[in-house]
Amino acid sequence: MTFKLIVFIGILAVVAVLGMRAYRSSVRGFEQRQAEVRQG
């Protein structure tokens, strides 16, 4: 039971980290596109 809990928490942590990275990269790309639109 404890092993399953540890594995579950580990998976949650990995998903959270990957999700935050994807979110930040998408936000950064969106801001860059917005800046290009304003300049152009």
N, C-alpha and C positions, 0 to 999 in steps of 0.2 A: 504494500500500500504506500509506504513512504517513497519507494523507488518511483512508482507511477506519479506521485505528487511532484517529485523533483524533476522528472522528465517533462511533466506538464508545464511547470514553471519555466523550465529552460526553453521550451518551445515558445511560450508566451513572450519571453524576453527577446528571443531572436526575431519573432514577428514584429515586436514593438520597435526594435532597432531598425530593421529593414524598412518598416513602414515610415518611420521618421525620416530616414535617409531619402526614400523615394519622395516623400512629401516636400522636404526641403529642396531637393533638386528640381522638382516640378515647379515649386513656387519661384525659385531663382530663375528658371527658364522663362516663366510667365512674366516676371518683372523685366527681364532683358527684352522680351518681345514688346512689352508696353513702352519701354524707353525708346526702342527703335521706332515705334509708331509715332511717338511724340516728336522725336527728332526729325524723322522723315516727313 
